[in-house]
Amino acid sequence: MNVKAREAVPAKKVRRELLENQSIELLKTLHLVTRDGQLNADARRKLKQVNHLVGLLQPALDDVFERVAQPRVVDVGSGSSYLGFVLYELFLEEKGELLSVESRPELTSKAQERAGVLHFERMKFETANIEGAAYPERINVLTALHACDTATDDAMAVALSHQAEHIALVPCCQAEVAQQLKDARPKVDSAMQSLFSHPWHRREFGSHLSNVIRALVLEASGYQVTVTELAGWEHSLKNELILARRVGHQNGIAKKRLEALLEQTGVRPKIVRTLGL
């Protein structure tokens, strides 16, 4: 394991950790950088994840902000809104709106207070579950960082129903499909059962299968999909990133592969049920 990645960063070296045009003042407001300008180990881990995701999102954001008069960026399951604040500072200085959706009112309230201090006037907040929030009619970019279990499916459903042009998902703590695999064992042939007969394998295979199904759903729905690593294992064990760009036509081959996979594994995760696939 890379021990250095978990070390604190002294003030004189913090600038090396930042993106171009990213301010230390914003990170102080978010309490990611201390008052004396240092970056502690936990904050460094969080910042590296957020900044790496922003770097991977930049082509999508540049595309939208070049073409769209008033881009709409939505961050669901936003937590403390670290990602939203960074995106606003780097991309929404002149136009557009960013909506952060979070179910915990104490986090929404604190984020609203910070946005007021920073004068981020086009950064909006809503306290709601992902499924129950009020969204703009059209979403240009939707992000969901570490949305746990079926919350990632909820984020996908919102993105698809609002024809999001770009989607970025970082799934986390996936349990639904593992349970479905356990229930499906008697219906699945013995060779397939070998992939998830043990609880550990079922948990790991269920997590992997969840994301394979999500990628196929996106492809079948008209998106070009890239699955990659968000950050190194030394920063997070939940580091799979699903990026999707809308290309406008449904993919029949992906749909057939999805149907076959669902049939062979005996699972029907929430996104499949929600879309009626």
Secondary structure, 3 states (H helix, E strand, C coil): CCHHHHCCECHHHHHHHCCCCCCHHHHHHCCCCCCCCCECHHHHHHHHHHHHHHHHHHHHHHHHHHHCCCCEEEEECCCCCHHHHHHHHHHCCCCCEEEEEECCHHHHHHHHHHHHHHCCCCEEEEECCCCCCCCCCCCCEEEEEEEECCHHHHHHHHHHHCCCCEEEEEEECCCHHHHHHHHHHHHCCHHHHCCCCCHHHHHHHHHHHHHHHHHHHHHHCCEEEEEEECCCCCCCCCCEEEEEEECCCCCHHHHHHHHHHHHHHCCCCHHHHHHCC
